[in-house]
Amino acid sequence: MDEKGLGRQLQAARVKAGLTQQALCQKAGLSYSTLTKIERGAIKAPSIFTVQGIAAALGVGLDELVGLHGTTATKRRSRSGVSFVYFDINGCLVRFYHRAFIRMAEVSGAPADVIETTFWHYNDEACRGDMTMHEFNQAIASSLGINEFSWLEYYLDGIETIEQMNDVVQWASKNYHIGLLTNIMPGFVSEMRKRHMLPDAKYDAIIDSSEVGVIKPEARIYELATERAGCAPSEIMLIDDSRTNLMAAERQGWHVLWFDEYRPEESIKRINDALVPVN
């Protein structure tokens, strides 16, 4: 197995175990930079002792870890040649968190516009993983003049799942390889999965911006997502609610489809039409 194949399979095993990269590093006694390089396939022939330590931390045998099926296993293709589908989270699988801003205004007494401006000032830095959640919460609390703040709790209380997308993701996972490609803060994906806020499907790749250190629409995140998908760019489709993100994916040679969270039925029909498999 080459280093990129090992990296994809290690990531799949970690995601299946419900662990973030940081959590696995702690369990395996491994540095964060080493783990991320292994998952990217940037380390050729990692030490067998390192791989054994990762397997032990994941609770699987070494043979099971390196023998997991990669994402290149045969599945169906759409009529347009798509074999891998990436779903965005915010605005596609869950409705966005503007209600969280309203609740923050009620609790803090700060004007809603001040809250949103403050939030977006730090959002990209947190989504890149350059700022920890503790640092993000402290920055927001200081800006709003309050003692304590937890964005994770406001976020989870403020979002709502787009129920119709559960069936879409489940169907797609049985016919195509699927993944998540999301700009999101550290630990949010694992917490959402734990609380069953995301479709319970087998994701072949999860590109979490806070773990890979880049965000959409930066070109590097699509390059990483292509590597993790294990197929040609022309075989990948991105479903996203941001046209800016979609245009960046299209420049990489991906298929794209805009999702309207306020008209999910119309968007789902377009998804179904676009993913009609070749018989």
C-alpha positions as CSV (number, residue, x, y, z in Angstrom):
1,M,0.0,0.0,0.0
2,D,1.4,3.5,-0.8
3,E,1.5,6.3,1.7
4,K,-1.6,8.1,0.4
5,G,-3.6,4.9,0.6
6,L,-2.5,4.3,4.2
7,G,-3.4,7.9,5.0
8,R,-6.9,7.6,3.6
9,Q,-7.5,4.3,5.4
10,L,-6.2,5.7,8.7
11,Q,-8.5,8.7,8.4
12,A,-11.4,6.4,7.6
13,A,-10.7,4.3,10.7
14,R,-10.3,7.5,12.9
15,V,-13.6,8.9,11.6
16,K,-15.3,5.5,12.2
17,A,-14.1,5.6,15.8
18,G,-15.5,9.1,16.2
19,L,-12.2,10.7,17.0
20,T,-10.8,14.0,16.0
21,Q,-7.1,14.2,15.0
22,Q,-6.3,15.9,18.3
23,A,-8.1,13.2,20.3
24,L,-6.3,10.4,18.4
25,C,-2.9,12.1,19.0
26,Q,-3.6,12.2,22.7
27,K,-4.6,8.5,22.8
28,A,-1.7,7.4,20.7
29,G,0.9,9.7,22.2
30,L,1.6,11.1,18.8
31,S,2.4,14.7,17.7
32,Y,-0.4,16.5,15.8
33,S,2.0,17.4,12.9
34,T,3.0,13.7,12.5
35,L,-0.6,12.5,12.4
36,T,-1.7,15.1,9.8
37,K,1.3,14.3,7.6
38,I,0.5,10.6,7.7
39,E,-3.1,11.2,6.8
40,R,-2.1,13.5,3.9
41,G,0.3,10.8,2.7
42,A,3.3,13.2,3.2
43,I,5.3,10.7,5.2
44,K,6.7,7.8,3.2
45,A,6.9,4.5,5.1
46,P,5.9,5.7,8.6
47,S,7.4,3.6,11.4
48,I,5.6,0.3,12.0
49,F,5.7,1.2,15.7
50,T,3.8,4.4,14.9
51,V,1.2,2.6,12.9
52,Q,0.8,0.0,15.6
53,G,0.4,2.7,18.2
54,I,-2.4,4.3,16.1
55,A,-4.1,1.0,15.6
56,A,-4.0,0.3,19.4
57,A,-5.5,3.8,20.1
58,L,-8.3,3.1,17.6
59,G,-9.0,-0.3,19.2
60,V,-8.3,-2.2,16.0
61,G,-5.6,-4.7,14.9
62,L,-2.8,-3.7,12.6
63,D,-4.0,-5.9,9.9
64,E,-7.5,-4.4,10.2
65,L,-6.2,-0.9,10.0
66,V,-4.1,-1.4,6.9
67,G,-6.6,-3.7,5.3
68,L,-9.6,-1.4,5.4
69,H,-11.1,-0.8,2.0
70,G,-10.0,2.4,0.5
71,T,-12.3,4.9,-1.1
72,T,-11.3,3.7,-4.6
73,A,-13.4,0.5,-4.2
74,T,-15.8,0.2,-7.1
75,K,-19.2,1.9,-6.7
76,R,-21.6,3.4,-9.3
77,R,-21.1,6.4,-11.4
78,S,-23.7,9.1,-12.4
79,R,-24.4,9.8,-16.0
80,S,-22.1,12.7,-15.8
81,G,-19.3,10.6,-14.4
82,V,-19.6,11.4,-10.7
83,S,-18.4,8.7,-8.3
84,F,-17.7,10.8,-5.2
85,V,-20.1,13.3,-3.6
86,Y,-19.0,15.9,-0.9
87,F,-21.7,17.5,1.2
88,D,-21.3,20.8,3.0
89,I,-22.7,20.9,6.5
90,N,-23.9,24.4,7.4
91,G,-26.7,25.3,4.9
92,C,-27.0,21.8,3.5
93,L,-27.3,19.3,6.3
94,V,-28.3,21.7,9.0
95,R,-29.9,25.1,8.8
96,F,-27.5,27.9,9.7
97,Y,-27.2,29.3,13.2
98,H,-28.7,32.8,13.0
99,R,-31.0,31.9,15.9
100,A,-27.8,31.5,17.9
101,F,-27.0,35.1,17.3
102,I,-30.5,36.2,18.5
103,R,-30.1,34.1,21.7
104,M,-26.6,35.6,22.3
105,A,-28.1,39.1,22.0
106,E,-30.8,38.2,24.5
107,V,-28.3,36.8,27.0
108,S,-25.5,39.4,26.7
109,G,-27.6,42.4,26.0
110,A,-25.3,43.3,23.1
111,P,-26.9,44.5,19.8
112,A,-27.3,41.7,17.2
113,D,-25.2,43.6,14.6
114,V,-22.3,43.9,17.1
115,I,-22.5,40.2,17.9
116,E,-22.5,39.2,14.2
117,T,-19.6,41.5,13.4
118,T,-17.6,40.2,16.3
119,F,-18.3,36.6,15.4
120,W,-17.3,36.9,11.8
121,H,-14.1,38.8,12.8
122,Y,-12.8,35.6,14.4
123,N,-14.7,32.9,12.5
124,D,-12.1,32.1,9.7
125,E,-9.2,31.9,12.2
126,A,-11.1,29.4,14.3
127,C,-12.3,27.4,11.3
128,R,-8.6,27.2,10.1
129,G,-7.7,25.8,13.5
130,D,-5.4,28.7,14.1
131,M,-7.4,29.6,17.2
132,T,-8.6,27.1,19.8
133,M,-12.2,27.1,20.9
134,H,-11.1,28.3,24.3
135,E,-9.3,31.3,22.7
136,F,-12.3,31.9,20.4
137,N,-14.8,31.9,23.4
138,Q,-12.5,34.2,25.3
139,A,-12.3,36.7,22.5
140,I,-16.1,36.8,22.0
141,A,-16.7,37.1,25.7
142,S,-14.2,39.9,26.0
143,S,-15.7,41.7,23.0
144,L,-19.2,41.4,24.4
145,G,-18.2,42.2,28.0
146,I,-19.5,38.9,29.5
147,N,-17.7,36.5,31.8
148,E,-18.4,33.2,30.1
149,F,-19.3,32.0,26.6
150,S,-19.5,28.7,24.8
151,W,-20.1,29.0,21.1
152,L,-20.5,25.2,20.7
153,E,-23.5,25.2,23.0
154,Y,-25.1,28.3,21.3
155,Y,-24.4,26.7,17.9
156,L,-25.9,23.3,18.8
157,D,-29.0,24.9,20.4
158,G,-29.4,27.2,17.4
159,I,-29.2,24.9,14.4
160,E,-31.8,22.5,13.2
161,T,-31.2,19.5,10.9
162,I,-32.6,19.5,7.4
163,E,-34.4,16.2,7.8
164,Q,-35.0,15.6,4.1
165,M,-31.3,15.4,3.6
166,N,-30.9,12.4,5.8
167,D,-32.5,10.1,3.1
168,V,-30.4,11.8,0.4
169,V,-27.2,11.2,2.2
170,Q,-28.1,7.6,3.0
171,W,-29.1,6.9,-0.6
172,A,-25.9,8.5,-1.9
173,S,-23.7,6.4,0.5
174,K,-25.1,3.2,-1.0
175,N,-24.5,4.2,-4.6
176,Y,-21.5,6.5,-4.4
177,H,-18.5,7.3,-2.2
178,I,-19.4,10.3,0.0
179,G,-17.7,12.8,2.3
180,L,-18.1,16.0,4.2
181,L,-16.3,19.1,3.2
182,T,-16.9,21.8,5.7
183,N,-15.6,25.1,7.1
184,I,-16.1,24.4,10.8
185,M,-14.6,24.9,14.2
186,P,-12.5,22.4,16.2
187,G,-14.5,19.4,17.6
188,F,-17.8,20.4,16.1
189,V,-18.1,17.5,13.6
190,S,-17.5,14.8,16.2
191,E,-19.9,16.5,18.6
192,M,-22.6,16.8,16.0
193,R,-22.2,13.1,15.0
194,K,-22.3,12.1,18.7
195,R,-25.6,14.0,19.1
196,H,-27.0,12.5,15.8
197,M,-27.3,15.9,14.2
198,L,-25.7,14.6,11.0
199,P,-26.9,11.7,8.8
200,D,-25.6,8.4,10.2
201,A,-23.8,7.2,7.1
202,K,-20.4,5.8,6.1
203,Y,-18.3,8.8,5.1
204,D,-15.3,7.9,3.0
205,A,-13.6,11.2,3.8
206,I,-14.3,14.1,6.2
207,I,-12.5,17.3,5.3
208,D,-12.8,19.4,8.5
209,S,-11.2,22.8,7.9
210,S,-10.0,23.1,11.5
211,E,-8.1,19.9,11.1
212,V,-6.5,20.4,7.6
213,G,-5.7,24.1,8.3
214,V,-7.4,25.7,5.3
215,I,-10.9,26.8,4.5
216,K,-13.2,27.0,1.5
217,P,-12.8,28.7,-1.0
218,E,-9.0,28.3,-0.8
219,A,-7.7,26.0,-3.5
220,R,-5.6,23.9,-1.1
221,I,-8.7,22.5,0.6
222,Y,-10.1,21.2,-2.7
223,E,-6.7,19.7,-3.5
224,L,-6.7,17.8,-0.2
225,A,-10.3,16.7,-0.7
226,T,-9.4,15.4,-4.1
227,E,-6.5,13.4,-2.6
228,R,-8.7,12.0,0.1
229,A,-11.4,11.0,-2.4
230,G,-8.9,9.0,-4.3
231,C,-10.4,9.8,-7.7
232,A,-10.0,12.3,-10.5
233,P,-11.4,15.8,-10.0
234,S,-13.9,15.2,-12.8
235,E,-15.5,12.4,-10.8
236,I,-16.2,14.6,-7.7
237,M,-19.4,16.6,-7.0
238,L,-19.7,19.3,-4.3
239,I,-23.1,20.2,-2.8
240,D,-22.8,23.5,-1.0
241,D,-24.9,26.6,-0.2
242,S,-22.2,29.1,-1.1
243,R,-21.7,30.0,-4.7
244,T,-18.2,31.3,-3.9
245,N,-17.2,27.8,-2.6
246,L,-18.9,26.1,-5.6
247,M,-17.0,28.3,-8.1
248,A,-13.7,27.5,-6.5
249,A,-14.5,23.8,-6.7
250,E,-15.5,24.2,-10.4
251,R,-12.1,25.7,-11.1
252,Q,-10.6,22.5,-9.7
253,G,-12.6,20.5,-12.3
254,W,-15.3,19.3,-9.9
255,H,-19.0,19.1,-10.6
256,V,-21.0,21.5,-8.4
257,L,-24.6,21.9,-7.2
258,W,-26.0,24.8,-5.3
259,F,-28.2,23.9,-2.3
260,D,-31.0,26.3,-1.1
261,E,-31.7,25.5,2.6
262,Y,-34.9,27.5,2.4
263,R,-36.2,25.4,-0.5
264,P,-34.7,21.9,0.3
265,E,-37.3,20.0,-1.8
266,E,-36.2,21.8,-5.0
267,S,-32.6,21.3,-4.2
268,I,-33.1,17.6,-3.4
269,K,-34.8,17.1,-6.8
270,R,-31.8,18.7,-8.5
271,I,-29.5,16.4,-6.5
272,N,-31.5,13.3,-7.5
273,D,-31.5,14.4,-11.2
274,A,-27.8,15.0,-11.1
275,L,-26.9,11.7,-9.5
276,V,-29.0,9.3,-11.6
277,P,-26.6,6.3,-11.8
278,V,-25.5,4.6,-15.0
279,N,-27.4,1.3,-15.1
